[in-house]
Structures are given as C-alpha cells and as structure tokens.
Amino acid sequence: MRPSRRMVLIVGGGALATLTLPARSFAGPTEIIEMRGTAHGERIWFSPRGLAVAPGTTIRFVNRDPGNSHTTTAYHPDILDRKRRIPEAAQPWDSDFLMPDESFEITLTVPGVYDYYCQPHEMAGMVGRIVVGRPQDPGWEGPSADTEDVMADALTMFPPVAEILQRGRIDPEAQQ
C-alpha cells in the first residue's frame, strides 16, 4: 500500500518539528540562583548560597535585587587573577554586571566544588558554593584550601560541602 500525501506530510512535518526543537529541550536540568538584597541595600546575598547539582546542570543566575547590579564570577586566575576555587578542568565564568531582572547561564559538567562571588559585593559576604556530583565521582575536586586572596568575612559565608550534599541547598533566607 502506498502512503497518502496527507500521511507523508504529517509524518514528515512531525520529523521536521523534532529536528528543529531547541537544544534546551535535550539539555540537562536547570537550577536558578537569585541575586537578592534588602530594599536599602544593607544586606545582599545569593539564594541559595549553597547548591548540590548533578554534572550537566545549567545554572541560571537571576538578579532579583531591584536596587543593585551584581555579578556572578568564578574564583579563577583568568578572571582578575584570583586564586582558583573551581575544579581545574572546569571553565571559569564572569557574568559582567547584571541589572535587575537580567540573567546569566553556565552549564557545569566537571564534578567538584565551585566557589563564586559578586565582584562589587564580595567584601559584604556575597559569595556562593555549588557542589557538582559527589566525592566518589571520577575527577571530583573538593573545595580549595587556598584562602590567601579571599576576605575572611567572605570565607565564613561558604557553606560546608557536607551540609550542601546532605541538604541539597542552603538558603540564607530560610535561616533567618
């Protein structure tokens, strides 16, 4: 039996639609980290501050602070000559300044601990930590022991890796 013209168009159209789906349809999961702040700017933070994800997860940073611009910047020698606090094989990132409601995405594929900060607000403790995968994963790289160029106040804001792995996310707003 010969297929009808209608059947060929339906099947062909469906195949074409499948081929033209955005790549995001086949991408891994996406997690959102918000840049937050109080109305007068006396407190600023990433929410969540600590997050556990699987390799291949896309992180979307969104500035939800109506009164400030923020960055999300990996600690890495290629960016402002900072000490590396992400896995050696990982790609560093810098969002540049994000105005309110702007966003930036990065997909994290290398297992390990990723520490990041907001350039203008690091001294106010606006830092975060993402844990990708688990310590038993091949190539896992734990948190950096190098504290040389991170302000002491900022260092105290990084949630412990074990707590992030246990809880999945550490949100400073939930701890208030």
Protein Blocks (a to p, Z undefined) as FASTA:
>chain_A
ZZdfklmmmmmmmmmmmmmpcfklmmccdddddddddfkopaccdddfbdcddehiacdd
ddfbfkbccddddddfklgoiacfbdfkbccddebjadehiacddddfbgcddddddfkl
mmnopacdddehjfklghiacddfblklgcfklmmmpccfklmmmnopacfklmZZ
